[in-house]
Amino acid sequence: MQALYFCKPFRHAILEYHESLPKDHDESLLTALGDLFASISNQKKRTGVLAPKKFIERLKKDNVIFNSYMHQDAHEFFNFVVNECCEVLVKQHRREHPTPDGEETKPVKTWIHDIFEGGLTNQTQCLWCENVTSRHEAFMDLSLDIEQNASVSACLKQFSSNELLASQDKFQCDACGGLQEAHKRMLVKSSPKVLALHLKRFKYLESLGRHAKLMHRVVFPSELKIPNMTEDAEGQDAAYQLFAVVVHVGSGPNHGHYVCLVKSHGQWLTYDDDTVELMDDEAMNNFFGSTQEHSGGNTEHGYILFYERVDGAEWSGSGGGEGSRGARGGLSEALATAQQ
């Protein structure tokens, strides 16, 4: 929740949406989120805690998975909230702009898509005739496999590495008309305004016979350029700055706790339920992971990373502070306002 609130494009858009709603509007997860963000933005107190009770009630109503006291996955929560809010906007658009009889219903692109959506190109190259087949698809976040002592850039390159299609997985090539061995890879075609990266820290390990948490050390930089884009990609030189990190605290996938690190006015803050504290930039190193698996000790690891695209003037040194419609009250409010 804190990461979404400190995502400036998303916060600005949802506050504008909330202000435009009629008094008799239908209740939804999106309106509950708008109410929550408006309560935070308009709060007068300099200290205190705001519990998102109405939002949590709506979340439990819309998805039975979250209607329990069991540990839930932050990535699943992010995906559900974003997709459900998109669906609310799509249904609203189609009610207000019905498709004429006889015409094909066209996809609706919402302001949430404008913020989080990027494009991928799925390329398959036949190893017999070398013809390349491309298929395009959209993404709202990227899930990255991780390895020990890696970096986010290395994980992105691995995401786009060639996969050999052979044996029973041979590719049906339309150019040469047969089942052939082929290379398949995914490349970024268009970069989103906000890049959400999910580090796949939970994995089924055959050696253990169960799912386990990977404690791998994965370095995520404060500034990032996407290394795995197509040659003709939109935003080829897109630069990003880190503004939020969702951290998983715990030794396994079925239990633990989440905290959120956010950057406001050039200063990193740690949100841990109703506690908000200042954090030194150097402390970010503590959340990369461990160089030795199952070594005990620190179990606080970066899990979801949020980067915002910046222009050349902001790249390398601006600190990624809040804009003119930032969190009200500046740093004092950022310290004072906490959500569950």
ZIPEUR-V681188 format. One record per run of one state. SS is the DSSP state (A for helix, B for strand, O for the rest). FROM is the first residue (numbers start at 1). TO is the last residue. Records with the same first field share a line. If there is no record, write none. Layout:
SS=FROM-TO, FROM-TO
//
This chain:
O=1-1, 6-7, 21-28, 42-52, 63-63, 67-73, 97-110, 117-117, 127-131, 140-141, 145-149, 160-162, 166-166, 170-170, 174-177, 181-181, 191-193, 200-201, 206-209, 214-215, 217-217, 220-222, 226-228, 235-238, 250-256, 265-266, 273-274, 280-280, 288-289, 291-299, 311-329, 337-340
A=2-5, 8-20, 29-41, 53-62, 64-66, 74-96, 111-116, 152-159, 167-169, 281-287, 330-336
B=118-126, 132-139, 142-144, 150-151, 163-165, 171-173, 178-180, 182-190, 194-199, 202-205, 210-213, 216-216, 218-219, 223-225, 229-234, 239-249, 257-264, 267-272, 275-279, 290-290, 300-310
//
